[in-house]
Amino acid sequence: MQLDTVKKYVAGLMADDNGTPSSKRLVVFFCVGLLAIGFIANLFWQYKVEEFMYNSITYIVIGGMGFTGVEKFAPKLTNQGDDTNGAG
């Protein structure tokens, strides 16, 4: 696999439906990396990661993945200058 192909793949993973980079996906990716590092450190070097820290990062990952998933299925709102609140 060429380096350009890998770069395009990672950029595609981090992009939203419009092709712009998504900060939520970047945060989730970073937090998953932290979880993996903590798990490996605990497994091989007996480094104790406090449970509240592990749970907090897990909740951030779950929330970020949930919001990213909702974006895919939520209807796109368009602002056309109409008075849509019914007042009038």
C-alpha positions as CSV (number, residue, x, y, z in Angstrom):
1,M,0.0,0.0,0.0
2,Q,1.3,3.4,-0.9
3,L,1.6,6.2,1.5
4,D,-0.8,8.4,-0.5
5,T,-3.5,5.7,-0.3
6,V,-3.1,5.5,3.5
7,K,-3.3,9.3,3.8
8,K,-6.5,9.4,1.7
9,Y,-8.0,6.6,3.8
10,V,-7.3,8.3,7.1
11,A,-8.5,11.6,5.7
12,G,-11.7,9.9,4.7
13,L,-12.2,8.4,8.1
14,M,-11.8,11.8,9.7
15,A,-14.1,13.6,7.3
16,D,-17.8,14.2,7.7
17,D,-20.4,13.8,4.9
18,N,-19.3,17.1,3.3
19,G,-15.7,16.1,3.2
20,T,-14.5,18.5,5.9
21,P,-12.5,17.2,8.8
22,S,-14.7,16.4,11.9
23,S,-13.3,17.4,15.3
24,K,-15.6,14.9,17.0
25,R,-14.0,12.0,15.0
26,L,-10.5,13.4,15.8
27,V,-11.3,13.5,19.6
28,V,-12.8,10.0,19.5
29,F,-9.7,8.7,17.6
30,F,-7.5,10.3,20.2
31,C,-9.5,8.9,23.1
32,V,-9.5,5.4,21.7
33,G,-5.7,5.7,21.4
34,L,-5.5,6.7,25.1
35,L,-7.7,3.8,26.1
36,A,-5.5,1.4,24.2
37,I,-2.4,2.8,25.8
38,G,-3.9,2.5,29.2
39,F,-5.1,-1.0,28.6
40,I,-1.7,-2.2,27.3
41,A,0.2,-0.4,30.1
42,N,-2.1,-2.2,32.7
43,L,-1.8,-5.5,30.9
44,F,2.0,-5.7,30.4
45,W,3.5,-3.3,32.9
46,Q,0.9,-3.4,35.7
47,Y,0.5,0.4,35.5
48,K,-2.7,1.1,37.4
49,V,-5.1,3.4,35.5
50,E,-7.8,4.7,37.8
51,E,-11.2,3.4,37.0
52,F,-12.8,6.9,36.9
53,M,-10.3,8.0,34.3
54,Y,-10.9,5.0,32.2
55,N,-14.7,5.4,32.5
56,S,-14.5,9.1,31.6
57,I,-12.6,8.5,28.4
58,T,-15.0,5.6,27.6
59,Y,-18.0,7.9,27.9
60,I,-16.3,10.5,25.7
61,V,-15.8,7.8,23.0
62,I,-19.4,6.5,23.3
63,G,-20.8,10.0,23.2
64,G,-18.6,11.0,20.2
65,M,-19.5,7.9,18.3
66,G,-23.2,8.4,19.0
67,F,-23.1,12.1,17.8
68,T,-21.2,11.1,14.7
69,G,-23.7,8.3,14.0
70,V,-26.7,10.7,14.5
71,E,-25.2,13.1,12.0
72,K,-25.4,10.5,9.3
73,F,-29.2,9.9,9.8
74,A,-30.4,13.4,10.9
75,P,-32.2,15.4,8.3
76,K,-30.2,18.3,6.9
77,L,-31.8,21.7,7.9
78,T,-31.7,24.4,5.3
79,N,-32.2,28.1,6.2
80,Q,-34.0,29.7,3.3
81,G,-35.0,32.9,5.1
82,D,-38.6,31.7,5.7
83,D,-40.4,32.4,8.9
84,T,-40.9,28.7,10.0
85,N,-41.9,29.3,13.6
86,G,-45.5,30.0,12.7
87,A,-45.6,33.5,14.1
88,G,-47.0,36.1,12.1
